[in-house]
């Protein structure tokens, strides 16, 4: 008797990055010692993971493959990613799944608020996938999430990391009206690299978005970040600093780009720690209230501690 085992699923798994499947492999140089981190194994990490899963939430820590997940989750610091796990864009640097997202979960704002309460967070960071399929880009969902956290955890300060809401009239105003404590939108890279790294975005639109937040509500802290190691030149990084200061941005982060898979943009160069220190010093001379620049710097890394320093820096400047 012959037994035939069907190993072909009726609904085959869809590639995480379907638009990248046919791209040739992009090979990055070996990682230097200063970029390596330990695998997460702590009890705090496990507790955080359980709270995230119990509330059916998505985190950018997992979806983007953040190297700091072990450190942050051990301290019960997680960055929640709302509006699903599927992005409508396909940036060359990003490990978040791409495709057509599903419908919004109307209960997600309350679930995020409940997880914030259970984790005992004094400062929470909320980000999202790009939702170009929605009329407002997900702006109202951001606002509902902010309001839900305020209701459940009134003492918690809220930082959001938003998409650019490109071609979504009035979307920014909806989010700003919910009054997050920190409004972050990352430029990701220098203008000359946008076509190959961030083709769905527009550099000066992102600059204007950050500037507009300050025009709507000057009390909201603004923040942005870039990655280095994507082929940019030093003078281009310095120009980005000037552009951000022209938009009155308070906080700048600079971190090393790490290639998620060989189908993503290659690492062109691992920037040594001393160059990051140099960028930080220059950025402070240009007037930023806060700067974080190191190989492992990420937008939400040490966000709570940085927010306290940000407030202190503003208070000192106003004296």
Protein Blocks (a to p, Z undefined) as FASTA:
>chain_A
ZZdddfbdfbdcddfblmlmmpccdddddddfklpccddfbfklmmmmmmmmmnopacfk
lmnopaklmmmmmnopacddehijbdfbdcfkbcbdcdddddddfklmmmmmmmmmmnop
abdcddddddfkbmnlommmmmmmmmmmmmmmmmbccdddddekpoighklmmmmmnopa
bdcddehiafklmmmmmmmbcfklmmmmmmmmmmmmmmbccdddddehiopafklmmmmm
mmmmmnopabdcddddddfblkbccdfbdcdfklmmmmmmmmmmnopabdcddfklcfkg
oklmmmmmmmmmmmmmmZZ
